[in-house]
Amino acid sequence: MVQTTKVSFSMHGVGVSSGIAIGNAHLVSNALLEVVHYQVPKKSLVSEILRFENAIAKVKLDLEAVRGQLPVNAPAELAAFINTHLMILADKQLSEEPKAIIEQELCNAEWALKQQMNELVAQFELIEDEYLRERKQDVVQVVERVIKVLLGHPSEVAIRPDERAQILVAHDVSPADAIQFKHHQFAAFITDVGGATSHTAILARSLNIPSIVALHRARDLIRDGELIIVDGNDGIVIVNPDKDTLAEYRLRQEQWELEQQKLKRLRLTKAVTLDGIEVELHANIEVPSDVAKAKAVGATGIGLYRTEFLFMNRREMPNEEEQFAAYRTVAEMMKGLPVTIRTLDLGADKQMNPDAARSCTNPALGLRAIRLCLSEPHIFHIQLRAILRASHYGQIKILIPMLSSLSELRQTVVLLERAKESLRADKLPFDEQIKLGGMIEIPAAALNAEAFARELDFLSIGTNDLIQYSLAIDRTDDSVSHLYKPAHPAVLKLIEMTIRAGNKLNKPVSVCGEMAGDIAFTRLLMSFGLRQLSMHPAHILTIKKQVLQSDLRATASISRKIMSSYDIDKIEPLLHKLNL
């Protein structure tokens, strides 16, 4: 009998949900890889199309059944994701176009569906916005589910009852599958594809399950049943760990879980440094149900409410009443604490009706965010009215994304005043003193921050886009993502310049990008004069602990050394020293 040696190796991906899990790999098949192409005789075309239609109907019933089985206390995202998949399934591009391909090419249903999927995915690849671009995975997940039915595979995963801790290893995880997996209590998710804003990542965070995505070949390299370690904190997967590594990570796991319990005690503690500097820690949210998570960790406000989530995955525009209801809900749930609502941040090729999408050679530099809103004043007017109306029920602020010129800002102010006048005419109440802020996420805006601060009530630095635009790097592009460096001296100088401009004119400045939730930068940002950070709720308590343990007087000299350096290789060791 031949003995197979278990080889120990590690893989690196994108950690999207923190924590450490240790368990046995449970592989989920990738049905798309099993699709083969074969000819269908003309006399069999009708039955082949019927087979396709039956598969679509079966998946629809399966998804509706999953939605119906959701527990009352399930995260709101789960039902929303299932609804999204049902909408994709019903779209004619998936439910009808493959039938035309079957007839035209005399091919099998699986192949026709896969070809149509490839066409749709190619369209999504042209989208610049990271979140919307990753919605291509929703299309792939729906297609995979249909193909599993066509191939005769079961839709649910058979779970081995003798294993206490299992780690899901998949090419991707659909929302419907994730709900079933949660029922079986997987310890972690790891996938080949996905990003920080993929549904897999959002689900993992909402279910509080450690998760790593973008591992590329995990599904191919890991064998079913192998012992693996998932370090969601550092984005590392260790397969077949040796005795010492396993012991080390079991200790880390215990320490992590103990630390999370300790952090919960800080929920009601004010975020004040050792030298008496108070810092506001706000939460970023996508949907009203996220407010509960923000309040659970003691967020003192909503620093970024991404309203585009109301507009996505639908063909019709949300009307004023629907938007007003969502904004009012958040304002009332926060009970007087500040709620900063960012206006629509979509791009040129991301219209409500995908059939009418514009083509754009370089969407990153195209008609998006405030540019799109100014070019579609009717859409913008409806949203501004809805936000203003909701301001009567709480402390709401308006945030304008992607400002690059004072001209854009002044046009926005004119449209805002027009919305106010229309509400006065309709005798609808709103906050007459509502605050207007601007996102500083383009280098031109950072360089001109003082001019923006003179005409705005507050500034909010979007570090994700600021870094990408400053360094000309798409962090979702694997070939250059290693060059995405938040500690780049040019990036730090733009951030410091913006904070200094706001402070000079006594205008509040916040950071609402990924850097806000990264403890490596907390002390440096505070040394710049930053007094407000907004982040995913999962990071708030960790950042609060860092604030409580900081003394800005003691770290001032290191911060000055960082800002006087032009070499990132010198800055990174200084950052490490700053956080000791």
N, C-alpha and C positions, 0 to 999 in steps of 0.2 A: 504494500500500500504506500503510495507516494504522499509524503508530508508536504503541505504547502506552507511556506514561511510567510508569516504576516509581516509585511513591510510597514514600518512607521514613517509617516511623512506629514507635512503640514501644507495648508493652502491658505491663501490670503484673499479676502473679498471686502465687501463694504458692510460693516456692522451697522444695522439699522434699528436694532432693539437690544438694549444692554442686558447684561447678565451672563452667567456661565452655566452651561448644561453639559452633563456627561451621560451618555447612553449608547444604545445600539442603533446602528443605521437602519432605517426602514426606507427602501427605495420605492419610488413611485414611477411607473413606466411613462415614457414619453411616446404617446401614440403617433405623433407626427412623424417620428423616425421610422415607423412601421408602414407608412403609406407607400404603396407601389402603384405603378401606372400600368393599366391593361386596357385593351380595346373591348368595347361592348357592341355586340351585333345590333344592327338597326332594329331587328324585331324585338330586342330586349330593352330598348331605350325607355319605354313606358314603365316597365317594372323597375328599372334602375332609378328613374326619377321618383317613383313611388317609394322606393327604399330610402332615398334621400329625405323625402318629405316626412316619412315615418320617424326617421332619426331626429329631425328637427322637432317634431311633435313630442317625442319621448324626452328630449332634453328640456323642453319647455315645462313638461309635467314634473320632471325631476327638480328643476330650479324652483318651481312654485311650491313643491312639497318641502324643500329645504327651507324656503322662506316661511312657510306655515309652521314649521317645527321650531322656529327660533324662540328661545325662552324670553320671558317678559323683560328680564334684566340684561339681555344681550346688548352689546355696544351698538349704537344707532348706525355705525358705518356698515355693519354686516347686511342689514336689510337694504341699505342704499346700494351696496355693491351688487347684491343679487338683482335688484331692479335694473341696474346698469346692464348686467349681462342679459337679462330678459329683453331689454331694448335693442341690444346689439343683435341678439338672435332673431328678433322680429324685423330688423332692417332688411330691405329688399336686396341690398348688396350681398348679404349672406344667405338670405332665405330664397331668393329668386335667381340671382345671377349664375350660381353654380349649375342650375338646371339648364340654362342656355349653353353653358360650356359643355355639359354632358351631351347635349344634342348636336352641337357644332363639331366637337372633337371626337365623338363616339367613345368617350372615356368613362371610367368608373367614377362613382360619386365622391369617394375619398379624394381622388386626384383632382377633380374639378373644384372641390371645396378648398383644398390646399392651394391651388393656383389663385383662386379668388382672394384667399387670405394673404398671400404674398403681395398681391396688388394693393390691398388695403394697407398692409404694414409699410410698404414703400411710400405711401402717401403720408403716413404718420411720421416717417423718418425725416420728412421735410420740415416738420414743426420745430420751431426753436425752443419754445417753452418746455422746460424739463418735465414738469408734471404731465402736461398734455401729450408730449411725445411718448411718454411711458404708457399711455392708454392703449398703445398698440398691443400691449400684453393682454389687455382685456379681450381684444379681438382674438388673439392666439388662444387664450384660455377657453373661450366659447367654442372655437373651431375644434380644439382638442377634445372637448367634451362630446361634440357631435361625432367626431371620428372614432372615439372609443365605442360609441353605440354602433356605428357602421361596422367596426371590426369585431363586435361581439364581446367587448371588454366590460366588466362590471364598473359602475360609476363610483362605488365606494371602495375604500381600501380595507383589505382583510388584516385585522390587527392580531398579532400573536399575543395571547393573553398571559403567557408566562414571562414576558419581559416588562419590568416595571417602568423603565425609562427608555423611551424610544425617540429618536431624532429623525425627523422627516427630511429625506434627501430627494429633491425633485428638480426637474429642469425649470419648472415654475409652479406656483400654487395659485389656484383660482379661489375667489372668495367662497364659492359654494363648497369646494373641497376643504378650505380652511375651517369652515364651520363644523364639518364632519370630523376633521382632525382634532379640533378643540374638544369635541365630544369624547374622543378617544384619548385626550390628554397627552399629546406629544410634548416633549420637554423643550423642543426647539425646532425651527425651520432653517434649512439651508438650501439655496437654489442657485442654479447656473446663471440666471438672468435677473434683471430687476435693478432698481436704484433706490435712493433714499426716499423718493416720493412714489414708488410703485405701490400698488394695492397690497402686495405681500408685506411690504415694510409697514404700511399704515395698519394693517390687520395685526401684525406681530406686536406693534406698540400698543394697540388698543387691547389686545389680549394679554399683554405683559409677558410675552414669550421671547426669549433670546432668539435673534435672527441675523443671518448673514446672507447677503445676496451677491450677485455678480462674481460667483466663483468659477464660472465658465465650464469647467469639466468635472465638477463634483459628482454628477450623476454617472459619468463614465468611469471615474477612477476609484470610487468608493464601492465596496462590495456589501451586499445585503447582510446585516447582522454584525458587521465590524464595529468594534468599540470606537467611538469618536468623542472628542471634546469640542464644544462650540463656545468660543470666547467672543460674545457679542460686543464686549467693550472695545476690543482691539481688532475685531474682524478676522480672527484666526480660527481655522479648523485644524485639529490634530487628529490624524487617523492612526489607529493602533498604537496609542502612546505607550512608552515603556513604563516600568514600575515607578521610577522616580518622578517622571512627568505627571503621571496619573495622581500620585500622592500630592504633588505640588498644586495641581489644579483642584483637587478635592478640598484642600485647605483654602485656596482662593475662593472657591465656591461658597464655603462656609463663611469666610470673611465678607464676601459680597452680600450675602443674605443678611448677615448681622448688621452690616453697614446700612442696608436699606431700611431695616427696622429702626436703627438709630436716627436716620435722616427724617423719618416721619415725625419725630419729636420736635423738629425744627419748624413744623408747619406754621405755627402761630408766632414764631420768633421774628422780630424785625431784622431785616438785613442791614446790619450796621458794622462797620469795620472796627478794629481794635482802637483806632484813633478817632472814632466818633463820626465817620462819614456814612450817611444813610444812603442806601441804594434801593431803587424800586425794581422789583422783579416781576415782569409781566409775562403773559402767555400768548403764544401764537395759536390761533384756532382756524379751522376750516368750516366747521358746521356748528350750529347752536349747541348740539349735544356735547361738544368738546368743553363747554363751560364747566361742566361738573368735574372734569379732570383738573382744570385750572384751579378751581376752588379747593379741591381736595389736597392740593400741595401748597395752598396759601398764596396763590398769585394775587398781587395787589392791583391787577388790572388786566385788560386784554390789549396788548401792544400791537397786535396785527390780526385783523379778521379778514381772511382772504375771501372776498365775495365771489370770485369767479367760480367757486364750487357750486353756486346756485345756477350757473349758466351752462355747466358742462353736461355732456351726455344727453342732450335733448335738441330737438329741432326748432322748438318754439322758444321765444324769449320769455323769461319770467316776468310777469306783469308787476306793476307797482305794488299791488296789494300783497303778492307773494313775497316780494323783497321786503316790504315794510314789516310783515309778520315775522320774518327771520331776524331782522335787525332789532326789532322791538323785543323779541324773546331774549336775545343776548343782553340787551341793555337792562331789562328787568331782572334777569337772573344775576347780574353783577351788582344789583342793589346800590347804585350810586357810584361804584368804582368806575374808573375811566375805561372806555371801550373805543379803540381806534379802528375805524373801518376803512380799509383800503378800497378805493374804487376799482372797477373792473380792470384786471391785468391779463388780458388775452392778447393774441397776436394776429398778424395779417392773414394767416392761413388757418385761423381757428374760429370760423364763423359758426353761428348757431346751426345753420343748415350746411352740412358738409358738402352738399352738391354744389353750393355756391361759393366754395372756398376760392380765394385768390391764390395764384401762384406767386412765389417770392423767391428770388435767387438767393438772398441771404436774409432769412426771417429775423435773425438777431439784430439786424440793422434796419428792419422794415417797419411797417405800420402796426404798432403794438402798444399796449398799455394806454397812457394818456393820449398818445398820437391817434390811436384808434377811436378813443372816446370823443376827441375833438372833431374827428372826421365823421362821426355818427352822433351828432348832438341830440337826436331824438332818444336814442338808447341811454345816453349820458343823463339827459334831463329826467327820465323816469327813475334812474338809480339815485340821482341827487335828491329828488323829491322824497323817495322812500327813506333815505338816510336821514334827511331833515325831519321828516315826520316822526321817525323813531327817536330822534334826539329829545323829544318831549318827555320820554320815559326813562331817561338816564343820562349819564355824562358821556355823550358820544363826541368823537372827534373824527374829522375826515382826513384821509391820507391819500395823496396823489402819487401814483407810481411813475417811475422812469422820466422824471422831468429832466430836460437838458437845456432849456432856455427860459429866460424870464417872459418871453412872448407866450410860451405855452402856459405858464403860470397865470398870466394876466387874462388870457382867453378863458382859462378855467374859472377864474374869479368872476368874470362876466356871466358865464353860464350858471355858476352857483347863485349869483344875485338874481338871475332870471328865474331859477327854481324857487327861490325864496319869495319873489313877487307873486308867482303863481299860487303858492300856498297861502299867502296873505289874501289874495283874491278869492280863494276857496274857503277862507276863514278856518284853515287847519293850523293847529298850534305846532310850533317847533322852537328850538333853542336859538334865539336871535344872536346870541354870542358864541355860537358854535366855533370851535377852533379848526383851523385849516393848516395841515402840514404837508411836507413834501418828502418823497423818498430820494435819498442821495445814493444812487446806484450806478451812475455814469460818471466817469472821471471828469468830464466837463462840469458837471454839477458840483462835484467835490471841490474842484479848483475855483468855482464861483460860489462857494457855500455862503460866504458872508452876504452876497447880494440876495441870495434866496432867503437867508435868515431875516433880512430886513423886511421882506414882504410876506413872510409866513409866521405862523404862531409857534411852530415846532418843526424839527427835522428828524428823520428816521433813516438810519444808514442800512441799506440792504447789502450786506457784505457778499452774498453769493454772486450777484450780478456785478458788483463793483470789482471783485477779484477777476471774474471772467473777462470783463471788458478791459480792465487794466492790463492783464497779462495775455490777452487774446487766446484764451484757453477755454475749451468746452470741457467741463469736468465730467461730463457723461461720456466723453470719447475716450475709450480705454487707451488709445495710442498716445494721448497727451495728458491724461488725467494726473500722471505723476508730477507734472509741472504746475499743477494747481496748488499754489503756496500762499496761504493766508498770511504767513510771516514775511512775505516779500517786502523789502524796505519801501518800495513805491506804494504798496497797498497800505502799510502802516502809516505812512506820511499823509496819504489822502484821508484816512480815517481821523488821524490826529488833527489835521487841518480843519475838517468839518466840525469836530467837537469844539475846537478852539473858537471857530467862527460863531457857533451857537452860544457858547458861554460869554463871549465878548458882548453880544447883544442881549444877553439874559433870555435866550430862547432855548427851551428844553431840547435835548438831543438824545435819541435812543439808538441802540443797535438791535436790529430784528432778524439778522441773518444767522447762519450756522455758527459764526464766531461767538454769538451771545451765549450759546449753550456749551461752549468749549472752555473748560477750566484753565487750559493753558494760556488763555488770553484775558481772563477776568481781571487780574491785577494790573496788567498793562493798560487795558481799556479804562480802568478806574484812574490810573495815573495820568491819563490824557484829560481827565476831568469828566468822564462819562458817569452819569448817575442813574441811568435807566437802561435795563436790558430786557429784551423780550425773546422768548424761546419756546420750544416744545415743552409742554408741562412736565414731561418725564425728566427734564434737566434742571428744573427750578431748585429743588432741594439740594442737589449737588453744588450748584452755583452759590446758593445761599451759604452753605458751609464754607466755601472758599472765601466769600465776602467776610464772614464772621471771623475767619482766621487770618485776615489780612491787616497789615499795618502799612499804610501808604507812605508814611514818613520813612520807614525802614527800607522800603523798596525803591525809593525815588532815584537813588544813584544808579541802580541797575537799569531802570526804565530810561534814564537819560543816555546811558551807554547804548541801549538798543536803538534809540532814535537817532543817535549820531553815527550809526553804522550803515554802510551801503552794501554790506555783504551778508546774504542770508545764511551762509555757513557760520558766520560769527553770531548772528542774531539768535539762531535756534538754541545754542548752548546757553546764551544769556537768558532766554525765555525759561529754560529748564531751571536755571539758578534762581530766577525770580520767583519760582513756585515752590522752592524748597521750604 
